[in-house]
Each structure stands twice: as C-alpha cells, then as structure tokens.
Amino acid sequence: MLAKRKMQSKELAEILDITPANLSILKTGKAKGIRFDTLEAICNALDCQPGDIIEYVKE
C-alpha cells in the first residue's frame, strides 16, 4: 500500500507519530500484535481497509 500511495515508510511513521523502527517491525510481521487505534491510523493515512494491509497466516 505504501508503494501504491507513493509514500515512504519514513513519511508514514511521521504521520503515525511512531518510530521508523516500530513501523519496520509492523511491516515485517515481527510484531506480536497491533493496537486498533494504530491500525485505524494506518488505514486513514493510506486510505485503505485493514484487509488491504494485514493477512492471517496460520503458524
């Protein structure tokens, strides 16, 4: 979605007011979870739905 919106990770991190390192953890799937307000902010910034940026993968 970042590429579709022609946005860099650094710019998204600034919009979300989180560190680029924390955004990287979310992007790589290494996060154990995500707060709903963070998910909402990402969707607002990228003009997308949660299903556009996350997927469930059975371990």
C-alpha positions as CSV (number, residue, x, y, z in Angstrom):
1,M,0.0,0.0,0.0
2,L,2.9,2.3,0.6
3,A,4.1,1.9,-3.0
4,K,0.5,2.4,-4.3
5,R,0.2,5.6,-2.4
6,K,3.7,6.7,-3.4
7,M,4.7,7.1,0.2
8,Q,7.9,6.2,2.0
9,S,8.0,4.4,5.4
10,K,9.6,7.4,7.0
11,E,6.7,9.6,5.9
12,L,4.1,7.2,7.2
13,A,6.0,6.9,10.5
14,E,5.9,10.6,10.9
15,I,2.1,10.7,10.2
16,L,1.5,8.0,12.7
17,D,3.9,9.5,15.2
18,I,5.8,6.2,15.7
19,T,9.4,5.5,15.2
20,P,10.6,4.1,11.8
21,A,11.9,1.1,13.8
22,N,8.4,0.3,15.2
23,L,6.9,0.7,11.7
24,S,9.5,-1.7,10.4
25,I,8.5,-4.3,13.0
26,L,4.9,-4.0,11.8
27,K,5.9,-4.2,8.1
28,T,8.0,-7.3,8.5
29,G,5.3,-9.2,10.5
30,K,7.5,-9.4,13.6
31,A,5.0,-7.6,15.8
32,K,3.0,-9.8,18.3
33,G,0.0,-7.5,17.8
34,I,-1.2,-4.1,16.8
35,R,-3.5,-1.7,18.6
36,F,-6.7,-0.9,16.9
37,D,-6.0,2.8,17.0
38,T,-2.7,2.3,15.3
39,L,-4.4,0.1,12.7
40,E,-7.0,2.8,12.2
41,A,-4.4,5.5,11.8
42,I,-2.5,3.4,9.2
43,C,-5.7,2.8,7.3
44,N,-6.6,6.5,7.4
45,A,-3.1,7.6,6.2
46,L,-3.1,5.0,3.4
47,D,-6.8,5.3,2.5
48,C,-7.3,1.6,2.7
49,Q,-9.1,-1.2,4.7
50,P,-7.4,-3.4,7.3
51,G,-7.6,-6.4,5.0
52,D,-5.5,-4.5,2.4
53,I,-2.5,-4.4,4.8
54,I,-2.8,-7.4,7.0
55,E,-3.4,-11.1,6.5
56,Y,-3.8,-14.1,8.7
57,V,-1.2,-16.8,8.3
58,K,-1.7,-20.0,10.4
59,E,1.5,-20.9,12.2
